[in-house]
Amino acid sequence: MWACRACGQPWPCAEARLLLKAEFATRPPSLSIYLAGLLYEAMHDLYHLNPHDGPGPRELFDRFVAWGPYRRPAGQPGE
């Protein structure tokens, strides 16, 4: 279900995000790649479990990738 084992919130919860940022502090590109892989796995699992009422693509992107390194505010053109 992609829920935190400690607090029950959708993973990655706030504490998991802090721990991931600390773990990958010297390797931000690796964190981005790791999060993108988790996004793919979560999409597969969550859509397989509940294809009609699962989270939308934007919600999953925000949950797994958007908070990580190299993010831009929504609607900002690339540089």
Distance bins in CASP14 RR format, pairs under 12 A and 6 or more apart:
PFRMAT RR
TARGET T0000
AUTHOR 0000-0000-0000
RMODE 2
METHOD distances of the structure
MODEL  1
1 8 0 0 0 0 1 0 0 0 0 0 0
1 9 0 0 0 0 0 1 0 0 0 0 0
1 10 0 0 0 0 1 0 0 0 0 0 0
1 11 0 0 0 0 1 0 0 0 0 0 0
1 42 0 0 0 0 1 0 0 0 0 0 0
1 45 0 0 0 0 1 0 0 0 0 0 0
1 46 1 0 0 1 0 0 0 0 0 0 0
1 48 0 0 0 0 0 1 0 0 0 0 0
1 49 1 0 0 1 0 0 0 0 0 0 0
1 50 0 0 0 0 1 0 0 0 0 0 0
1 54 0 0 0 0 0 1 0 0 0 0 0
1 55 0 0 0 0 0 1 0 0 0 0 0
2 8 0 0 0 0 0 1 0 0 0 0 0
2 9 0 0 0 0 0 1 0 0 0 0 0
2 10 1 0 0 1 0 0 0 0 0 0 0
2 11 1 0 1 0 0 0 0 0 0 0 0
2 12 0 0 0 0 1 0 0 0 0 0 0
2 13 0 0 0 0 0 1 0 0 0 0 0
2 16 0 0 0 0 0 1 0 0 0 0 0
2 38 0 0 0 0 1 0 0 0 0 0 0
2 39 0 0 0 0 0 1 0 0 0 0 0
2 41 0 0 0 0 1 0 0 0 0 0 0
2 42 1 0 1 0 0 0 0 0 0 0 0
2 43 0 0 0 0 1 0 0 0 0 0 0
2 44 0 0 0 0 0 1 0 0 0 0 0
2 45 1 0 0 1 0 0 0 0 0 0 0
2 46 1 0 0 1 0 0 0 0 0 0 0
2 47 0 0 0 0 0 1 0 0 0 0 0
2 48 0 0 0 0 0 1 0 0 0 0 0
2 49 0 0 0 0 1 0 0 0 0 0 0
2 50 0 0 0 0 0 1 0 0 0 0 0
2 54 0 0 0 0 0 1 0 0 0 0 0
2 55 0 0 0 0 1 0 0 0 0 0 0
2 59 0 0 0 0 0 1 0 0 0 0 0
2 60 0 0 0 0 1 0 0 0 0 0 0
2 63 0 0 0 0 1 0 0 0 0 0 0
2 64 0 0 0 0 1 0 0 0 0 0 0
3 9 1 0 0 1 0 0 0 0 0 0 0
3 10 1 0 0 1 0 0 0 0 0 0 0
3 11 1 0 1 0 0 0 0 0 0 0 0
3 12 0 0 0 0 0 1 0 0 0 0 0
3 13 0 0 0 0 1 0 0 0 0 0 0
3 16 0 0 0 0 0 1 0 0 0 0 0
3 42 0 0 0 0 0 1 0 0 0 0 0
3 45 0 0 0 0 0 1 0 0 0 0 0
3 46 0 0 0 0 0 1 0 0 0 0 0
3 63 0 0 0 0 0 1 0 0 0 0 0
4 10 1 0 0 1 0 0 0 0 0 0 0
4 11 1 0 1 0 0 0 0 0 0 0 0
4 12 1 0 0 1 0 0 0 0 0 0 0
4 13 1 0 1 0 0 0 0 0 0 0 0
4 14 0 0 0 0 1 0 0 0 0 0 0
4 15 1 0 0 1 0 0 0 0 0 0 0
4 16 1 0 0 1 0 0 0 0 0 0 0
4 17 0 0 0 0 0 1 0 0 0 0 0
4 19 0 0 0 0 0 1 0 0 0 0 0
4 63 0 0 0 0 0 1 0 0 0 0 0
5 11 0 0 0 0 1 0 0 0 0 0 0
5 12 0 0 0 0 0 1 0 0 0 0 0
5 13 0 0 0 0 1 0 0 0 0 0 0
5 15 0 0 0 0 0 1 0 0 0 0 0
5 16 0 0 0 0 1 0 0 0 0 0 0
6 12 0 0 0 0 0 1 0 0 0 0 0
6 13 1 0 0 1 0 0 0 0 0 0 0
6 14 0 0 0 0 0 1 0 0 0 0 0
6 15 1 0 0 1 0 0 0 0 0 0 0
6 16 0 0 0 0 1 0 0 0 0 0 0
6 19 0 0 0 0 0 1 0 0 0 0 0
7 13 1 0 1 0 0 0 0 0 0 0 0
7 14 0 0 0 0 1 0 0 0 0 0 0
7 15 1 0 0 1 0 0 0 0 0 0 0
7 16 0 0 0 0 1 0 0 0 0 0 0
8 14 0 0 0 0 0 1 0 0 0 0 0
8 15 0 0 0 0 0 1 0 0 0 0 0
8 16 0 0 0 0 0 1 0 0 0 0 0
9 15 0 0 0 0 1 0 0 0 0 0 0
9 16 0 0 0 0 1 0 0 0 0 0 0
9 17 0 0 0 0 0 1 0 0 0 0 0
9 63 0 0 0 0 0 1 0 0 0 0 0
10 16 0 0 0 0 1 0 0 0 0 0 0
10 17 0 0 0 0 0 1 0 0 0 0 0
10 42 0 0 0 0 1 0 0 0 0 0 0
10 46 0 0 0 0 1 0 0 0 0 0 0
10 54 0 0 0 0 0 1 0 0 0 0 0
10 55 0 0 0 0 1 0 0 0 0 0 0
10 59 0 0 0 0 1 0 0 0 0 0 0
10 60 0 0 0 0 1 0 0 0 0 0 0
10 62 0 0 0 0 0 1 0 0 0 0 0
10 63 1 0 0 1 0 0 0 0 0 0 0
10 64 0 0 0 0 1 0 0 0 0 0 0
11 17 0 0 0 0 1 0 0 0 0 0 0
11 19 0 0 0 0 0 1 0 0 0 0 0
11 20 0 0 0 0 0 1 0 0 0 0 0
11 35 0 0 0 0 0 1 0 0 0 0 0
11 38 0 0 0 0 1 0 0 0 0 0 0
11 39 0 0 0 0 0 1 0 0 0 0 0
11 41 0 0 0 0 0 1 0 0 0 0 0
11 42 0 0 0 0 1 0 0 0 0 0 0
11 45 0 0 0 0 0 1 0 0 0 0 0
11 46 0 0 0 0 0 1 0 0 0 0 0
11 60 0 0 0 0 0 1 0 0 0 0 0
11 63 0 0 0 0 1 0 0 0 0 0 0
11 64 0 0 0 0 1 0 0 0 0 0 0
12 18 0 0 0 0 1 0 0 0 0 0 0
12 19 0 0 0 0 1 0 0 0 0 0 0
12 20 1 0 0 1 0 0 0 0 0 0 0
12 21 0 0 0 0 0 1 0 0 0 0 0
12 23 0 0 0 0 0 1 0 0 0 0 0
12 31 0 0 0 0 0 1 0 0 0 0 0
12 34 0 0 0 0 0 1 0 0 0 0 0
12 35 0 0 0 0 1 0 0 0 0 0 0
12 38 1 0 0 1 0 0 0 0 0 0 0
12 39 0 0 0 0 0 1 0 0 0 0 0
12 42 0 0 0 0 1 0 0 0 0 0 0
12 60 0 0 0 0 0 1 0 0 0 0 0
12 62 0 0 0 0 0 1 0 0 0 0 0
12 63 1 0 0 1 0 0 0 0 0 0 0
12 64 1 0 0 1 0 0 0 0 0 0 0
12 65 0 0 0 0 0 1 0 0 0 0 0
12 66 0 0 0 0 0 1 0 0 0 0 0
12 67 0 0 0 0 1 0 0 0 0 0 0
12 68 0 0 0 0 1 0 0 0 0 0 0
13 19 0 0 0 0 1 0 0 0 0 0 0
13 20 0 0 0 0 0 1 0 0 0 0 0
13 63 0 0 0 0 1 0 0 0 0 0 0
13 67 0 0 0 0 0 1 0 0 0 0 0
14 20 0 0 0 0 0 1 0 0 0 0 0
14 21 0 0 0 0 0 1 0 0 0 0 0
14 63 0 0 0 0 0 1 0 0 0 0 0
14 67 0 0 0 0 1 0 0 0 0 0 0
15 21 0 0 0 0 0 1 0 0 0 0 0
15 22 0 0 0 0 0 1 0 0 0 0 0
16 22 0 0 0 0 0 1 0 0 0 0 0
16 23 0 0 0 0 0 1 0 0 0 0 0
16 35 0 0 0 0 0 1 0 0 0 0 0
16 38 0 0 0 0 0 1 0 0 0 0 0
16 63 0 0 0 0 0 1 0 0 0 0 0
16 64 0 0 0 0 0 1 0 0 0 0 0
16 67 0 0 0 0 0 1 0 0 0 0 0
16 68 0 0 0 0 0 1 0 0 0 0 0
17 23 0 0 0 0 0 1 0 0 0 0 0
17 24 0 0 0 0 0 1 0 0 0 0 0
17 31 0 0 0 0 0 1 0 0 0 0 0
17 35 0 0 0 0 1 0 0 0 0 0 0
17 38 0 0 0 0 0 1 0 0 0 0 0
17 63 0 0 0 0 1 0 0 0 0 0 0
17 64 0 0 0 0 0 1 0 0 0 0 0
17 65 0 0 0 0 0 1 0 0 0 0 0
17 66 0 0 0 0 0 1 0 0 0 0 0
17 67 1 0 1 0 0 0 0 0 0 0 0
17 68 1 0 0 1 0 0 0 0 0 0 0
17 69 0 0 0 0 0 1 0 0 0 0 0
18 24 0 0 0 0 0 1 0 0 0 0 0
18 25 0 0 0 0 0 1 0 0 0 0 0
18 67 0 0 0 0 0 1 0 0 0 0 0
18 68 0 0 0 0 0 1 0 0 0 0 0
19 25 0 0 0 0 0 1 0 0 0 0 0
19 31 0 0 0 0 0 1 0 0 0 0 0
20 27 0 0 0 0 0 1 0 0 0 0 0
20 28 0 0 0 0 0 1 0 0 0 0 0
20 30 0 0 0 0 0 1 0 0 0 0 0
20 31 1 0 0 1 0 0 0 0 0 0 0
20 32 0 0 0 0 0 1 0 0 0 0 0
20 34 1 0 0 1 0 0 0 0 0 0 0
20 35 1 0 0 1 0 0 0 0 0 0 0
20 38 0 0 0 0 1 0 0 0 0 0 0
20 64 0 0 0 0 0 1 0 0 0 0 0
20 65 0 0 0 0 0 1 0 0 0 0 0
20 67 0 0 0 0 1 0 0 0 0 0 0
20 68 0 0 0 0 1 0 0 0 0 0 0
20 69 0 0 0 0 0 1 0 0 0 0 0
21 27 0 0 0 0 0 1 0 0 0 0 0
21 28 0 0 0 0 1 0 0 0 0 0 0
21 30 0 0 0 0 0 1 0 0 0 0 0
21 31 1 0 0 1 0 0 0 0 0 0 0
21 32 0 0 0 0 0 1 0 0 0 0 0
21 34 0 0 0 0 0 1 0 0 0 0 0
21 35 0 0 0 0 0 1 0 0 0 0 0
21 67 0 0 0 0 1 0 0 0 0 0 0
21 68 1 0 0 1 0 0 0 0 0 0 0
21 69 0 0 0 0 1 0 0 0 0 0 0
22 31 0 0 0 0 0 1 0 0 0 0 0
23 30 0 0 0 0 1 0 0 0 0 0 0
23 31 1 0 0 1 0 0 0 0 0 0 0
23 34 0 0 0 0 1 0 0 0 0 0 0
23 35 0 0 0 0 0 1 0 0 0 0 0
24 30 1 0 1 0 0 0 0 0 0 0 0
24 31 1 1 0 0 0 0 0 0 0 0 0
24 32 0 0 0 0 1 0 0 0 0 0 0
24 33 0 0 0 0 1 0 0 0 0 0 0
24 34 1 0 0 1 0 0 0 0 0 0 0
24 35 0 0 0 0 1 0 0 0 0 0 0
24 68 0 0 0 0 1 0 0 0 0 0 0
24 69 0 0 0 0 1 0 0 0 0 0 0
25 31 0 0 0 0 1 0 0 0 0 0 0
25 69 0 0 0 0 1 0 0 0 0 0 0
26 69 0 0 0 0 0 1 0 0 0 0 0
27 33 0 0 0 0 1 0 0 0 0 0 0
27 34 0 0 0 0 1 0 0 0 0 0 0
27 69 0 0 0 0 1 0 0 0 0 0 0
28 34 0 0 0 0 0 1 0 0 0 0 0
28 35 0 0 0 0 0 1 0 0 0 0 0
28 68 0 0 0 0 1 0 0 0 0 0 0
28 69 1 1 0 0 0 0 0 0 0 0 0
28 70 1 0 0 1 0 0 0 0 0 0 0
28 71 0 0 0 0 0 1 0 0 0 0 0
29 35 0 0 0 0 0 1 0 0 0 0 0
29 36 0 0 0 0 0 1 0 0 0 0 0
29 68 0 0 0 0 0 1 0 0 0 0 0
29 69 1 0 0 1 0 0 0 0 0 0 0
29 70 1 0 0 1 0 0 0 0 0 0 0
30 36 0 0 0 0 0 1 0 0 0 0 0
30 37 0 0 0 0 0 1 0 0 0 0 0
30 68 0 0 0 0 0 1 0 0 0 0 0
30 69 0 0 0 0 1 0 0 0 0 0 0
30 70 0 0 0 0 0 1 0 0 0 0 0
31 37 0 0 0 0 0 1 0 0 0 0 0
31 38 0 0 0 0 0 1 0 0 0 0 0
31 64 0 0 0 0 0 1 0 0 0 0 0
31 65 0 0 0 0 0 1 0 0 0 0 0
31 67 0 0 0 0 0 1 0 0 0 0 0
31 68 1 0 0 1 0 0 0 0 0 0 0
31 69 1 0 1 0 0 0 0 0 0 0 0
31 70 0 0 0 0 1 0 0 0 0 0 0
31 71 0 0 0 0 0 1 0 0 0 0 0
32 38 0 0 0 0 0 1 0 0 0 0 0
32 39 0 0 0 0 0 1 0 0 0 0 0
32 64 0 0 0 0 0 1 0 0 0 0 0
32 65 1 0 0 1 0 0 0 0 0 0 0
32 66 0 0 0 0 0 1 0 0 0 0 0
32 67 0 0 0 0 0 1 0 0 0 0 0
32 68 1 0 0 1 0 0 0 0 0 0 0
32 69 1 0 1 0 0 0 0 0 0 0 0
32 70 1 0 1 0 0 0 0 0 0 0 0
32 71 0 0 0 0 1 0 0 0 0 0 0
33 39 0 0 0 0 0 1 0 0 0 0 0
33 40 0 0 0 0 0 1 0 0 0 0 0
33 64 0 0 0 0 0 1 0 0 0 0 0
33 65 0 0 0 0 0 1 0 0 0 0 0
33 68 0 0 0 0 0 1 0 0 0 0 0
33 69 0 0 0 0 0 1 0 0 0 0 0
33 70 0 0 0 0 0 1 0 0 0 0 0
34 40 0 0 0 0 0 1 0 0 0 0 0
34 41 0 0 0 0 0 1 0 0 0 0 0
34 64 0 0 0 0 1 0 0 0 0 0 0
34 65 0 0 0 0 0 1 0 0 0 0 0
34 68 0 0 0 0 1 0 0 0 0 0 0
34 69 0 0 0 0 0 1 0 0 0 0 0
35 41 0 0 0 0 0 1 0 0 0 0 0
35 42 0 0 0 0 0 1 0 0 0 0 0
35 60 0 0 0 0 0 1 0 0 0 0 0
35 61 0 0 0 0 1 0 0 0 0 0 0
35 62 0 0 0 0 0 1 0 0 0 0 0
35 63 0 0 0 0 1 0 0 0 0 0 0
35 64 1 0 1 0 0 0 0 0 0 0 0
35 65 1 0 1 0 0 0 0 0 0 0 0
35 66 0 0 0 0 1 0 0 0 0 0 0
35 67 0 0 0 0 1 0 0 0 0 0 0
35 68 1 0 0 1 0 0 0 0 0 0 0
35 69 0 0 0 0 1 0 0 0 0 0 0
35 70 0 0 0 0 0 1 0 0 0 0 0
35 71 0 0 0 0 0 1 0 0 0 0 0
36 42 0 0 0 0 0 1 0 0 0 0 0
36 43 0 0 0 0 0 1 0 0 0 0 0
36 60 0 0 0 0 0 1 0 0 0 0 0
36 61 0 0 0 0 1 0 0 0 0 0 0
36 64 1 0 0 1 0 0 0 0 0 0 0
36 65 1 0 0 1 0 0 0 0 0 0 0
36 66 0 0 0 0 0 1 0 0 0 0 0
36 68 0 0 0 0 0 1 0 0 0 0 0
36 69 0 0 0 0 0 1 0 0 0 0 0
36 70 0 0 0 0 0 1 0 0 0 0 0
37 43 0 0 0 0 1 0 0 0 0 0 0
37 44 0 0 0 0 0 1 0 0 0 0 0
37 60 0 0 0 0 0 1 0 0 0 0 0
37 61 0 0 0 0 0 1 0 0 0 0 0
37 64 0 0 0 0 1 0 0 0 0 0 0
37 65 0 0 0 0 1 0 0 0 0 0 0
38 44 0 0 0 0 0 1 0 0 0 0 0
38 45 0 0 0 0 0 1 0 0 0 0 0
38 46 0 0 0 0 0 1 0 0 0 0 0
38 60 0 0 0 0 1 0 0 0 0 0 0
38 61 0 0 0 0 0 1 0 0 0 0 0
38 63 0 0 0 0 1 0 0 0 0 0 0
38 64 1 0 1 0 0 0 0 0 0 0 0
38 65 0 0 0 0 1 0 0 0 0 0 0
38 68 0 0 0 0 0 1 0 0 0 0 0
39 45 0 0 0 0 0 1 0 0 0 0 0
39 46 0 0 0 0 0 1 0 0 0 0 0
39 47 0 0 0 0 0 1 0 0 0 0 0
39 55 0 0 0 0 0 1 0 0 0 0 0
39 56 0 0 0 0 0 1 0 0 0 0 0
39 57 0 0 0 0 1 0 0 0 0 0 0
39 58 0 0 0 0 0 1 0 0 0 0 0
39 59 0 0 0 0 0 1 0 0 0 0 0
39 60 1 0 0 1 0 0 0 0 0 0 0
39 61 1 0 0 1 0 0 0 0 0 0 0
39 62 0 0 0 0 0 1 0 0 0 0 0
39 63 0 0 0 0 1 0 0 0 0 0 0
39 64 1 0 1 0 0 0 0 0 0 0 0
39 65 1 0 1 0 0 0 0 0 0 0 0
39 66 0 0 0 0 1 0 0 0 0 0 0
39 67 0 0 0 0 0 1 0 0 0 0 0
39 68 0 0 0 0 0 1 0 0 0 0 0
40 46 0 0 0 0 0 1 0 0 0 0 0
40 47 0 0 0 0 0 1 0 0 0 0 0
40 57 0 0 0 0 0 1 0 0 0 0 0
40 60 0 0 0 0 1 0 0 0 0 0 0
40 61 0 0 0 0 0 1 0 0 0 0 0
40 64 0 0 0 0 1 0 0 0 0 0 0
40 65 0 0 0 0 0 1 0 0 0 0 0
41 47 0 0 0 0 0 1 0 0 0 0 0
41 48 0 0 0 0 0 1 0 0 0 0 0
41 60 0 0 0 0 0 1 0 0 0 0 0
41 64 0 0 0 0 1 0 0 0 0 0 0
42 48 0 0 0 0 0 1 0 0 0 0 0
42 49 0 0 0 0 0 1 0 0 0 0 0
42 54 0 0 0 0 0 1 0 0 0 0 0
42 55 0 0 0 0 1 0 0 0 0 0 0
42 56 0 0 0 0 0 1 0 0 0 0 0
42 57 0 0 0 0 0 1 0 0 0 0 0
42 59 0 0 0 0 0 1 0 0 0 0 0
42 60 1 0 0 1 0 0 0 0 0 0 0
42 61 0 0 0 0 0 1 0 0 0 0 0
42 63 1 0 0 1 0 0 0 0 0 0 0
42 64 1 0 0 1 0 0 0 0 0 0 0
42 65 0 0 0 0 0 1 0 0 0 0 0
43 49 0 0 0 0 0 1 0 0 0 0 0
43 50 0 0 0 0 0 1 0 0 0 0 0
43 51 0 0 0 0 0 1 0 0 0 0 0
43 54 0 0 0 0 1 0 0 0 0 0 0
43 55 0 0 0 0 1 0 0 0 0 0 0
43 56 0 0 0 0 1 0 0 0 0 0 0
43 57 1 0 0 1 0 0 0 0 0 0 0
43 58 0 0 0 0 0 1 0 0 0 0 0
43 59 0 0 0 0 0 1 0 0 0 0 0
43 60 1 0 1 0 0 0 0 0 0 0 0
43 61 0 0 0 0 1 0 0 0 0 0 0
43 63 0 0 0 0 0 1 0 0 0 0 0
43 64 0 0 0 0 1 0 0 0 0 0 0
43 65 0 0 0 0 0 1 0 0 0 0 0
44 51 0 0 0 0 0 1 0 0 0 0 0
44 60 0 0 0 0 0 1 0 0 0 0 0
45 51 0 0 0 0 0 1 0 0 0 0 0
45 54 0 0 0 0 0 1 0 0 0 0 0
45 55 0 0 0 0 0 1 0 0 0 0 0
45 60 0 0 0 0 0 1 0 0 0 0 0
46 52 0 0 0 0 0 1 0 0 0 0 0
46 53 0 0 0 0 0 1 0 0 0 0 0
46 54 1 0 1 0 0 0 0 0 0 0 0
46 55 1 0 0 1 0 0 0 0 0 0 0
46 56 0 0 0 0 1 0 0 0 0 0 0
46 57 0 0 0 0 0 1 0 0 0 0 0
46 59 0 0 0 0 0 1 0 0 0 0 0
46 60 1 0 0 1 0 0 0 0 0 0 0
46 63 0 0 0 0 0 1 0 0 0 0 0
46 64 0 0 0 0 0 1 0 0 0 0 0
47 53 0 0 0 0 0 1 0 0 0 0 0
47 54 1 0 0 1 0 0 0 0 0 0 0
47 55 0 0 0 0 1 0 0 0 0 0 0
47 56 0 0 0 0 1 0 0 0 0 0 0
47 57 0 0 0 0 1 0 0 0 0 0 0
47 60 0 0 0 0 1 0 0 0 0 0 0
48 54 0 0 0 0 0 1 0 0 0 0 0
49 55 0 0 0 0 0 1 0 0 0 0 0
50 56 0 0 0 0 0 1 0 0 0 0 0
54 60 0 0 0 0 1 0 0 0 0 0 0
55 61 0 0 0 0 1 0 0 0 0 0 0
55 62 0 0 0 0 1 0 0 0 0 0 0
55 63 1 0 0 1 0 0 0 0 0 0 0
55 64 0 0 0 0 0 1 0 0 0 0 0
56 62 0 0 0 0 1 0 0 0 0 0 0
56 63 0 0 0 0 1 0 0 0 0 0 0
56 64 0 0 0 0 0 1 0 0 0 0 0
57 63 0 0 0 0 0 1 0 0 0 0 0
57 64 0 0 0 0 0 1 0 0 0 0 0
57 65 0 0 0 0 0 1 0 0 0 0 0
57 66 0 0 0 0 0 1 0 0 0 0 0
58 64 0 0 0 0 0 1 0 0 0 0 0
58 65 0 0 0 0 0 1 0 0 0 0 0
58 66 0 0 0 0 1 0 0 0 0 0 0
58 74 0 0 0 0 1 0 0 0 0 0 0
59 65 0 0 0 0 0 1 0 0 0 0 0
59 66 0 0 0 0 0 1 0 0 0 0 0
60 66 0 0 0 0 1 0 0 0 0 0 0
61 67 0 0 0 0 0 1 0 0 0 0 0
61 68 0 0 0 0 0 1 0 0 0 0 0
61 71 0 0 0 0 0 1 0 0 0 0 0
61 74 0 0 0 0 0 1 0 0 0 0 0
62 68 0 0 0 0 0 1 0 0 0 0 0
62 71 0 0 0 0 1 0 0 0 0 0 0
62 74 0 0 0 0 1 0 0 0 0 0 0
64 71 0 0 0 0 0 1 0 0 0 0 0
65 71 1 0 0 1 0 0 0 0 0 0 0
65 72 0 0 0 0 0 1 0 0 0 0 0
66 72 0 0 0 0 1 0 0 0 0 0 0
66 73 0 0 0 0 1 0 0 0 0 0 0
66 74 0 0 0 0 1 0 0 0 0 0 0
66 75 0 0 0 0 0 1 0 0 0 0 0
70 78 0 0 0 0 0 1 0 0 0 0 0
70 79 0 0 0 0 0 1 0 0 0 0 0
71 78 0 0 0 0 0 1 0 0 0 0 0
72 78 1 0 0 1 0 0 0 0 0 0 0
72 79 0 0 0 0 1 0 0 0 0 0 0
END
